[in-house]
């Protein structure tokens, strides 16, 4: 039967028409597939109704199956399982679904299950499961860890994975793969047809692969449904009144804060995206200082702020009561804030997809314009703004490569199955290898994992704590109640630094902050959190006790993980941008406004050194009072530059005994020595050769120490290290010590251990981006390498030099020192 001829389609169309809306072609295409029981991936820009493309399809199918009594039927069991990466999305999605169900007068219930769900609500869900359950990957695994879970999913019709582009390419995505393969496996055991599986995705470069990863357990090719609708995005840069010829990262943004006040006044509601929590605190305070009238209509939103306050902010954004919200990635994803008509991005978003995602937070409806302003934190970032515009015009979006063979997640999953119903190894192995992540899992490694979970493997078999799973009649079970409780507490793959609550001495919870930051404070020190200046009093029971402070000076927390690297796509477009600028300068023609305003900086760079074109690598030798500097500009992002700097230092040290200090940013890196650096035309291509790359990485970088740090996360996810009970979390250094001990034991007594190998693989693939490093070296072999010898620091090297000074100077001293350096350099050129 054709979709348009069905009762379900007619009812949904009438409901849409009542709100003066009609279905998009991509939504109807998805409904048709769902009607046939097919699976796939929906791809559409933010704000075009991706949620309704799957959700309404499920309602249409149900109404068509029960045309006469769809309104009377209740207690239908779980029909739609909706997976979302963020708790904040659940409430918004649930509200939209309940509105439709009420309008159709159906007896369906919508339930939410995540870390914020009360015990009473969970118990109610256990007694009577709603027809729609909105949950997170972690909460779904917790459900699988409960006895009797197979009956919960007997009636399941559709699995929807929202924001799949955000989950894929992470261990949370692997959790989704494992859960999907289990739910499909259950239906096969019950001789029932498998549920339809639908991914919902916005911006992602490898869409076909994203679909294949999600649908792999089904063994079906599935469909990609593309919206083929263009979202109208307006991008405008905020320019400083004067371009600094010697820019440095971080300081310019706040100096431009006054320029966004008119934008806030012209807009109904604005989101101001800041890349780090620390800077968001400073921006919130700065805007209030500049424009005190914003008090009460501006809010601060990031992951360390108390959940109740975050919920209040989200609700008031919905209602249009807030003029502006300063936020981090905490508001990146799918929450529908219709009053928001403007977004301001402070500093480089480091990737095209992230910039588009944030732009889509404004004008969150198909016919609305998404308006986003780019505010640079140093002048060279204006070149990134030009690169972003070009990438968006060419529709160049980053890919999210899927994770492969994550042994730690698989070990955690085996414990989850063992807690609930137990598992038969052969049955689970056949299921697991249907996933994309584990499709190449060799039988011998599977046997090694089983050996590990039952006896601790070769290295830990003397310790009872690692013999968690016992075998009864061929079924693997975890019977120890204490271990089962511990496991349930720590299901998940997000491993963060130990967090501490921050509370007023007089009572009242403010938020969370990383333990390492608090450990550096002395009583009386003042720091900023949730937009307030707080005086640290003492630490009590993993809680930082504070009181309000009127001090004008405070320490801004610098949360770990704040620095995102430039994406490969944006790096490539940035090199092309410099190429275009060189061309327009030669032709004496106009460039983009961002590049035109940077003309004084480019002139100074060209005068002192060179502006590299796309097929060139610039290297600068500069001698100062500090020593001999070598600056290299691949424009490949901080992580690649960090690895390359270490490799180049190692390779040069083989030519002559020499030691270096290293510094890097997203544009390039510096080697600094107290003696001349032997790099010239005769050896430069050899020094940047991709030959023997892995061996040189291992010799140049302390890969063992990096793997040891990475192993801590793997040990936590795999359940080798206990993180502590709620409110009594182990300190980060204790976790590291425990994990390091295991790392040493495996290295010495079980060198083929799969978790040990995984630690090194993750260091190379994620921390060093080894594939990208190799691509860069191969590109350089085909490029023209330009070596210059400037007499003083250049505009390109200045921000790298400043970054190398941050470690040793306070922010005030750094600012004074940089200002003096700028004055000296400008005087030297005038």
Secondary structure, DSSP 8 states (H G I E B T S, - for coil): --GGGSHHHHHHHHHHHHTT----HHHHHHHHHHHTT--EEEE--TTS-HHHHHHHHHHHHHHHHTTTTTTT-------EEEE-S-HHHHHHHHHHHHHHHHHTT----EEEESTTS-HHHHHHHHHS--SEEEE-HHHHHHHHTSTTHHHHTTT--EEEETTHHHHTTSHHHHHHHHHHHHHHHHHHHTT----EEEEEESS-S-HHHHHHHHHGGGT---EEEE------EEEEEE--SS--SS--TTTHHHHTGGGGHHHHHHSS-EEEEESSHHHHHHHHHHHHHH-GGGTTTEEEE-TTB-HHHHHHHHHHHHTT--SEEEE-GGG-SS---TT--EEEEES--SSHHHHHHHHTTSS-STTS-EEEEEE-SSTTHHHHHHHHHHHHHTT-----------HHHHHHHHHHHHHTT-B-HHHHHHHHTTSSTTTT--HHHHHHHHHHHHH-HHHHTT-GGG---EEETTEEE---HHHHHHHHHT-SS-----EEEEEETTS-EEEEEEHHHHHT--TT-EEEETTEEEEEEEE-SSEEEEEE---S--EE---TT------HHHHHHHHHHHHHHHHHHHHT----HHHHHTHHHHHHHHHHS----TTEEEEEEEEETTEEEEEEE----HHHHHHHHHHHHHHHHHHS----EEEE-SS-EEEEESS-----TTTHHHHT--TTHHHHHHHHS-HHHHHHHHHHHHHHHTTSS---STT----HHHHHHHHHHHHHHHHHH-TT-HHHHHHHHHIIIIIS-HHHHHHHHHHHHHSEEEEE--SS--HHHHHHHHHHHGGGS-HHHHHHHHHHHHHHHHHHH-
